[in-house]
Amino acid sequence: MPAAPLPVDELARLRELRHYQVLDTLPDPSFDRLTRLASQIAGVPIGLISLTDASRQWFKSRVGIDVAEIPRDWAPCAHVVACGESIVCPDMSADPRFADNPLVTGAPKFRFYAGLALRTPRGAIIGTLAVLDTKPGELTSLQVEGLTTLAQQIVDELELRTAYRELGALRAREREFETRLLRERSDEAQRLAAELHDGVGQELAGISILLGATINEARRTDSALVPPLDEISRLLTHAIDSARRAAEQQGGFAVQAGGLAGAIEQFVRRIDQPGGPRIALDAAPIPPGCLDDSSAYHLLRITQEAVLNARKHSRGRLIRVSCGHDEGIVRVVVRDDGVGLPDDIGSRPGLGRHIMAYRAKKIGATLTHASSAGGGLAVTCELRAAALDEDGAIPH
């Protein structure tokens, strides 16, 4: 039995087939429905979605037979790939291409065969939509047209799935790039904040010491420069405090220095001042290793946004802030005793909620807004992290 010759574009055709990543995949109901429909249109018991690999014919979907693949040398569909067009053969035993094929001379003794080419948008034929019978047969022009449409539908489905897969891979690479970029920006912010705190702050402190000695000497000699030097000293002290305060407010720097709980405590201490609602804090230290710097930074920013929103909009008298780690979940909650959740908040979320939702999504956290028992609003952000062992440590 002469095997079907290889097409001139065989290497490119195989690359095209493997690009779809469909070989040896599990059965798929959507393809099985198309195969059953093909056998019904043709009025035959056997239908196949047949893909021609280098040395085998593999069936993505099959109706009426049990085998999953056959050697390529035996495959009628290999002749479709070789000649570059669909084949309708009324009686395989009378066709020299198939007459001595083991599938014709022996079980199951095929007679009728129609293979509709699965032609990709780039022109490669990767296999066929095949229908077969153990007795001779014919197809009407309407049947051929219907089967050709189904064959194109199969290729369109493969194209769509490939596009979705590539889009998913592209989005994953984008997320990886965004995470890396954020980490680099965060690292740069830490460096600048540390330089502001430990570099500029220390240099200003050194200048302040020298200025203090100059002021003492000016006072000893009753110099007229004492008042302006005192003013310079006041401005310099203010600059030192501003530099260190700005550095400590840099979220990433605060998180690295004191962890998430320490950074939240520092933030609360800074804004809990007379004239606004009282802020109560219950912050349990998060065990080292539970959170990476990027996740901790975003959780801090979500907490800050929730507290600032509560101060501005809740009209409450008390804001409770809590954070902790429990059974592999890092949880921060900001709860107030104010006016609660407006009925139409879902239809007009504000900028603050958008920002919090964006940050939560970036780190895979769950963010909820809910009315508190007894009134007010509770904003909860939960992130799955490492669970602790019996000794309260991160398992290795």
Phi, psi and omega in degrees: 000116179287130177286156177296137180292158177281140176290158183294335182259030188303315182296316178294324179295318178295321176299318179298315179299314184287338177298331180284343179053045183251339181301136176064022174275166183289159175304149185228122183303325182294321176288323179298324178296319179294323179293315177299319179297322179297315180294327178290318179298317182281343182070035181233160185278347189237131176222144184218141159258108194246126182245129186265105177270185186300319185229009183210163171248113184254138185258110175293325179215145182212142176229126175095353174222161184256335185291145182268340180199161175223162176299145180299328180297334180271345195282119173302326183294338178297334178287329175295316178298320184290317184272346175079018178207162180295155180232133169239116184242109182297323181216105183296331182290343179257005182252122183301337178290334189234351191302322181257019177292134181304334179282346178260317181283334179237186181302139005271011178058060178297148174235301182271138178215134170224124178240112179267122188298134170267093185259125182281166178300340177271001175096356181279142174260115185261352181166206183215160159263111188248143172232139185220159176213160179269010174224154181300156181198180180220163172236139173282167178297326178292321177296316178298319179297317179296317179293323177297320177296318178296320179299318178294325178297323178296314179297318179299321179295318177297319178298315182297316180294322177295319179297318178297317180296316180291325177295319177297318179294321178296317180295323178296319178294323178297317179296319178298318179295316180298319179296316180295319180296317179298319180296319179296318178295321179295317179298320179294321178296320178299316183298315180294320179295318178296320178296320179295319184284309188265336181267289181300317181300317181292321178296319177296323178296320177298318177298322181297321178296314179297320179295323179299318178296321179295320180295317179299318178294321178295322178292322181297325181264007180055046183282150177288352180279353183302310181301310180295326177294322176298319179294320177298319179297320179296314179296322180293319177298319177297321180295319178298312180298320180294318181297315181289323178294318178297320179294317182291333179282346177292114191308310183297321179297316180296319180295315180295326183285318187231011183073174182298313181298317180295321179293320177296317179299318179297318178296314181297318180298326183287323186261350180280088185231159179303148179102349179230181177296147178288143181244119178256137185239133173229087187244109176272136180303138177272125182303141178303140179097344179290322186233141168278168185299321182295315180295317179297320179298314181294320178297321176298314182295323176297316178299314179300315181297317180296318179294315180295322176297318180296319178298322187277323192244339191285332186059026179268173180255344184219134173240123178256127179242128178225150173210151181182181182231125183215119176050047176082007179242124170268127187230131171240137181228132174240116186234133178238169179249032185269219189282347176087197186271118177300148182299327185255024184296329180294335183270346181215060178298139181278177182298320181301316179295321178299316181296315179298317180297321179297314181295319180297318180296322182301327184252005179074028179267162176256127182241128179229148172239124183214151176291137179275153174297129181087006178104159180096184184234139175242124175253120184238132176235125182236136180227126177289127180227196182286137175280158180263153174274188184296336180269007179077024180244162177285123178297145179259000000 
